[in-house]
Amino acid sequence: MKNLFVISMILAVFSFSACGQKENIPVKVKTTFSQKFPNAKKVKWDKEGKSEWEAEFKMNGKEYSANFAVDGTWKETEHEIQKSEIPAIVKNTINTEFAGYKIKEAEISETVEGKVYEFELRKEKTETEVAVSPTGKVVKKESKKENDEEDND
């Protein structure tokens, strides 16, 4: 009986701390989020390390994620796009520089530095993550073979 009480108390503490983390979103983070995304629906918050919060939400029929520093500073917003939404100049770069690769995932990433198109590409057993600027320039490339560690190029 004593063990049952101890187990119940431990579970209660874990439940309380897990719920508390979601509810302790800094006011500055919530304020910045609501100002930047006033039409966001179904918002779910997660803590990303000690200094960052991530909101996952729906807006305009699409799924988004946005990251904020604990002081409320917006860091990044991402959302998936369809292949038909990729600009011609960006498609041309993918088709030319990554011939034979298939697009597994495409998304737009926006930061204070600007916007990039991010892709997860696959060719045989190689997966490559690529970021392409709106002007068609490859700004980041990381390749990884199945069961291998990442190689930064």
C-alpha positions in Angstrom: 0.0 0.0 0.0 2.9 2.3 0.9 4.5 1.6 -2.6 1.2 2.4 -4.3 1.1 5.8 -2.6 4.8 6.6 -3.5 4.2 5.6 -7.2 1.0 7.8 -7.3 3.0 10.7 -5.9 5.8 10.3 -8.4 3.3 10.1 -11.3 1.5 13.2 -10.0 4.8 15.2 -9.9 5.7 14.1 -13.5 2.3 14.9 -14.8 2.4 18.3 -13.2 5.8 19.2 -14.5 5.0 18.0 -18.0 1.9 20.1 -18.1 3.6 23.1 -16.5 6.2 23.3 -19.2 3.6 23.8 -21.9 1.9 26.5 -19.8 5.1 28.4 -18.9 5.5 29.9 -22.4 7.1 33.3 -21.8 4.7 36.2 -22.3 7.0 37.9 -24.8 7.0 34.8 -26.9 3.2 34.6 -26.9 3.0 38.3 -27.7 5.4 38.2 -30.6 3.7 35.0 -32.0 0.2 36.5 -31.8 1.4 39.7 -33.5 3.2 37.9 -36.3 0.6 35.2 -36.8 -2.8 36.7 -35.9 -4.7 34.1 -38.0 -3.0 31.0 -36.6 -5.2 28.1 -35.6 -4.5 24.9 -33.5 -1.3 26.2 -31.9 0.9 23.6 -30.1 4.0 24.7 -28.2 7.2 22.8 -27.5 10.3 23.9 -25.8 13.4 23.6 -28.0 16.3 23.5 -25.6 16.8 26.1 -22.9 16.6 29.2 -25.0 14.0 28.5 -27.7 10.3 27.8 -28.2 8.6 26.3 -31.2 4.9 26.8 -32.2 3.3 24.4 -34.7 0.1 25.7 -36.1 -2.2 25.9 -39.1 -2.7 29.0 -41.2 -4.3 29.5 -44.6 -4.8 25.7 -44.9 -1.1 24.9 -44.4 0.9 23.6 -41.5 3.6 25.9 -40.1 6.3 25.9 -37.5 7.8 29.1 -36.0 10.7 29.4 -33.5 11.2 32.1 -31.0 14.0 33.0 -28.5 12.8 33.1 -24.9 13.0 36.9 -25.0 10.3 36.9 -27.7 12.6 37.4 -30.7 11.3 35.6 -33.8 13.9 33.3 -35.3 12.4 31.2 -38.1 9.2 30.2 -39.8 8.8 27.1 -42.0 6.0 25.6 -44.0 5.8 22.8 -46.6 5.1 23.6 -50.2 3.9 21.5 -53.1 6.3 20.9 -56.1 4.0 23.1 -58.2 4.8 26.1 -55.8 8.6 25.9 -56.4 9.7 28.9 -58.6 11.1 28.0 -62.0 14.6 29.3 -61.2 14.8 27.2 -58.1 13.5 24.1 -59.9 16.1 24.7 -62.6 18.9 24.7 -60.0 17.6 21.4 -58.4 17.2 19.7 -61.9 20.6 20.9 -63.0 22.8 20.5 -59.9 21.0 17.5 -58.5 20.1 15.6 -61.7 18.6 12.2 -60.9 17.5 13.2 -57.4 13.8 13.0 -56.3 12.3 15.6 -54.1 11.0 14.0 -50.9 10.1 17.2 -49.2 10.0 20.9 -50.1 9.5 23.8 -47.7 10.0 27.5 -47.4 12.2 28.8 -44.5 12.1 32.4 -43.5 14.4 34.2 -41.1 15.5 37.8 -40.6 18.2 37.1 -43.3 15.5 36.3 -45.9 13.8 33.3 -47.5 15.2 30.1 -48.8 13.7 27.0 -50.3 14.7 23.8 -48.4 14.6 20.4 -50.0 15.1 16.8 -48.8 16.3 15.0 -51.9 17.0 11.3 -52.5 19.0 9.4 -55.1 19.4 5.7 -54.5 20.7 5.4 -50.9 21.9 9.0 -50.6 19.8 11.7 -48.9 20.7 15.3 -49.4 19.4 18.3 -47.7 19.7 21.5 -49.8 18.8 25.1 -49.3 18.3 27.3 -52.4 17.9 31.0 -52.5 15.0 32.6 -54.5 17.6 33.6 -57.1 18.5 29.9 -57.6 21.8 29.8 -55.7 22.6 26.8 -53.5 23.3 28.2 -50.1 23.5 24.9 -48.1 24.1 21.2 -48.9 24.4 18.3 -46.6 24.5 14.7 -47.9 24.1 11.5 -46.0 24.2 7.9 -47.1 21.9 5.3 -45.5 23.4 4.2 -42.2 26.2 6.8 -42.5 26.9 10.0 -40.6 26.3 13.3 -42.2 28.9 14.8 -44.5 29.0 18.5 -44.8 30.0 19.8 -48.2 
